Amino acid sequence: MKPRLEQGQILSFSIKNRGHTGVISQMKDPWTFINSGQMDNNLSGENGEKAVGEENLEAELLNWFKLVNRGKSALQITLVNLEMDRLSMFKPSEFRQKV
């Protein structure tokens, strides 16, 4: 997977009854996963809390592999590049917000 990774990509993990999505980043050398939820591999060292944080991507992948191995589930991993040219056609004034 490493040759395909780029900062800013969206990465999603999905199994039958659960999923998780975040953004790929890189802190010095290791690839990281910025997301919200239960922190298991938080680079700040504070695990166990629900938060927004940056986690070690390799450790996060291993967690998902262990989870699907225990449950005998299929894991779908989706890696998406956002096309900024296509996104730029949306202007903030065009978005509607429910209050």
C-alpha positions as CSV (number, residue, x, y, z in Angstrom):
1,M,0.0,0.0,0.0
2,K,2.9,2.4,0.7
3,P,3.7,3.2,-2.9
4,R,0.1,4.4,-3.4
5,L,-0.1,6.6,-0.3
6,E,-0.2,10.4,-0.5
7,Q,-0.9,13.0,2.1
8,G,-4.5,14.1,2.1
9,Q,-6.1,10.9,0.8
10,I,-9.2,9.6,2.4
11,L,-8.9,6.1,3.8
12,S,-11.9,4.0,4.8
13,F,-12.1,0.6,6.5
14,S,-15.4,-1.3,6.3
15,I,-16.7,-4.6,7.6
16,K,-20.2,-6.0,7.8
17,N,-21.3,-4.0,10.8
18,R,-18.6,-1.4,11.3
19,G,-16.5,1.2,9.5
20,H,-14.0,3.9,10.0
21,T,-12.8,6.8,7.8
22,G,-9.9,9.2,8.1
23,V,-7.2,11.2,6.3
24,I,-3.7,10.0,5.4
25,S,-0.9,12.1,6.6
26,Q,2.8,11.7,7.4
27,M,4.6,12.7,10.6
28,K,8.4,12.6,9.8
29,D,8.8,9.1,8.4
30,P,5.8,7.0,9.5
31,W,2.5,7.3,7.7
32,T,-0.4,8.4,9.9
33,F,-4.2,8.3,10.0
34,I,-6.0,11.4,11.2
35,N,-9.5,10.4,12.5
36,S,-12.0,10.7,15.3
37,G,-13.2,8.0,17.6
38,Q,-11.5,5.6,20.0
39,M,-7.8,6.3,20.0
40,D,-5.8,3.1,20.0
41,N,-2.5,4.2,18.5
42,N,-2.5,8.0,19.2
43,L,0.9,9.6,18.4
44,S,0.4,11.9,21.4
45,G,0.4,8.9,23.6
46,E,-3.1,9.3,25.0
47,N,-5.0,6.1,24.1
48,G,-8.4,4.9,25.3
49,E,-10.3,8.1,24.9
50,K,-12.7,9.2,22.2
51,A,-11.0,12.1,20.4
52,V,-9.7,13.6,17.2
53,G,-6.2,12.5,16.8
54,E,-3.3,11.3,14.6
55,E,-2.6,7.6,14.8
56,N,0.2,5.4,13.4
57,L,-1.3,4.0,10.2
58,E,0.5,0.7,10.3
59,A,-0.7,0.0,13.8
60,E,-4.3,1.0,12.8
61,L,-4.1,-1.5,9.8
62,L,-3.0,-4.2,12.2
63,N,-5.9,-3.5,14.5
64,W,-8.3,-4.0,11.6
65,F,-6.6,-7.2,10.4
66,K,-6.9,-8.6,13.9
67,L,-10.6,-7.6,14.2
68,V,-11.5,-9.3,10.9
69,N,-9.5,-12.4,11.8
70,R,-11.3,-12.8,15.1
71,G,-14.7,-12.3,13.5
72,K,-14.0,-14.1,10.3
73,S,-15.2,-11.1,8.4
74,A,-14.3,-9.6,5.1
75,L,-12.4,-6.3,5.2
76,Q,-12.8,-3.6,2.5
77,I,-10.2,-0.9,2.4
78,T,-10.9,2.1,0.2
79,L,-8.2,4.7,-0.6
80,V,-9.5,7.8,-2.4
81,N,-7.7,10.8,-4.0
82,L,-9.7,14.0,-3.9
83,E,-9.6,15.8,-7.2
84,M,-9.2,19.5,-6.2
85,D,-10.1,20.7,-9.7
86,R,-13.5,19.0,-9.5
87,L,-14.1,20.2,-5.9
88,S,-13.3,23.8,-6.7
89,M,-16.5,24.1,-8.7
90,F,-18.4,24.1,-5.4
91,K,-18.5,27.5,-3.8
92,P,-19.4,28.0,-0.1
93,S,-22.4,30.1,-1.1
94,E,-23.8,27.1,-2.9
95,F,-23.9,24.9,0.2
96,R,-27.0,24.8,2.3
97,Q,-26.9,24.3,6.0
98,K,-29.7,23.0,8.2
99,V,-30.0,24.7,11.6
